[in-house]
Amino acid sequence: MTNPTHLPTVTRTYLEMTERARPGRADTGLPANAVVRRDRVFAARFRELYARVGGAYRWTDRDGWTDAAIERRFSAGPVTLWELEIGGQLAGFYELEAHPDGSVEIVLFGLVPEFTGRGLGKRLLVDATERAWELGANRVWLHTCTLDAPAALPNYLARGFRPTRTEQYDLTDHAE
């Protein structure tokens, strides 16, 4: 039977950077100490970040995670969480994951709605990329999709990421 409320087909694009495209974090233009690594991630705080940044883009894959699962993800090892604060307000965040093959993935990345359209996305992406290289990455990668903000893919391309592959899926078949 056909779904009468058919949701769109989504295109996911994988992108990578195999060498530093920028000379360093000093070029981010972000205020000093604006991006803070969270050594301890509390589930409630992560849920707030995830909902505020991803709510408009159908980020739902972690909605069912328990508090323990969230805290375990960030407790030790290859995953780190970084928050952007501007004027004492949460402006965005990113999550990095170092993989056994030497690559570092920018797993989650985004701004809260009140801080979009100010050029912060490009500066935060430079910061995320530089921190990935500092982890010893041989390659930095991420993926985006047509559900993300319209500026996402152009931002990644402008910062030096190059597409490696695309795939399509029916939104009714996947939680994103």
Residue pairs with C-beta under 8 A, 6 or more apart in sequence:
3 172
6 172
7 170
7 171
7 172
8 146
8 171
9 168
9 169
9 170
9 171
10 145
10 146
10 147
10 168
10 169
10 170
10 171
10 174
10 176
11 145
11 146
11 166
11 167
11 168
12 143
12 144
12 145
12 146
12 166
12 167
12 168
12 169
13 143
13 144
13 145
13 153
13 163
13 165
13 166
14 141
14 142
14 143
14 163
14 164
14 165
14 166
15 141
15 142
15 143
15 144
15 156
15 157
15 161
15 162
15 163
15 164
16 103
16 139
16 140
16 141
16 142
16 161
16 162
16 164
17 129
17 139
17 140
17 141
17 159
17 160
17 161
17 162
18 138
18 139
20 129
20 130
20 133
21 129
21 159
21 160
22 126
22 129
22 130
22 159
22 160
24 130
25 126
25 127
25 130
25 131
27 126
28 123
28 124
28 126
28 127
28 130
29 119
29 123
30 84
30 120
30 123
30 124
30 127
31 86
34 84
34 85
34 86
34 91
35 82
35 83
35 84
35 124
35 127
36 82
36 83
36 85
37 80
37 81
37 82
38 45
38 74
38 80
38 81
38 82
38 83
40 74
41 70
41 71
41 73
41 74
41 75
41 81
42 71
43 66
43 67
43 68
43 70
43 71
44 67
46 70
46 74
46 81
47 70
48 90
49 81
49 83
49 90
49 93
50 59
50 62
50 108
52 90
52 112
52 113
53 59
53 92
53 93
53 108
53 110
53 111
53 112
54 108
54 110
56 113
56 149
57 110
57 147
57 148
57 149
57 176
58 147
58 171
58 176
59 108
59 176
60 175
60 176
61 175
61 176
62 70
63 175
65 73
73 79
74 80
74 81
78 97
78 98
78 99
79 95
79 96
79 97
79 98
79 107
80 95
80 96
80 131
81 93
81 94
81 95
82 93
82 94
82 95
82 96
82 127
82 128
82 131
83 90
83 92
83 93
84 90
84 91
84 92
84 93
84 111
84 115
84 120
84 124
84 127
85 91
86 115
86 120
89 114
89 115
90 112
91 111
91 112
91 114
91 115
91 120
92 109
92 110
92 111
92 112
92 115
92 120
92 121
92 124
93 108
93 109
93 110
94 106
94 108
94 109
94 110
94 124
94 127
94 128
95 106
95 107
95 108
95 109
96 104
96 105
96 106
96 107
96 128
96 131
96 132
96 135
97 104
97 105
97 107
98 104
98 135
98 136
98 137
99 105
101 138
102 136
102 137
102 138
102 139
103 137
103 138
103 139
103 140
103 141
104 132
104 133
104 135
104 137
104 139
104 140
104 141
105 140
105 141
105 142
106 125
106 128
106 129
106 132
106 140
106 141
106 142
107 142
109 124
109 125
109 128
109 142
110 121
110 149
111 120
111 121
111 124
116 149
116 151
121 149
121 151
121 152
121 155
122 155
122 158
122 159
125 155
125 156
125 159
126 159
129 140
129 159
129 160
132 140
133 140
140 161
141 161
141 164
142 156
142 161
144 152
144 153
144 156
145 176
147 171
147 176
157 163
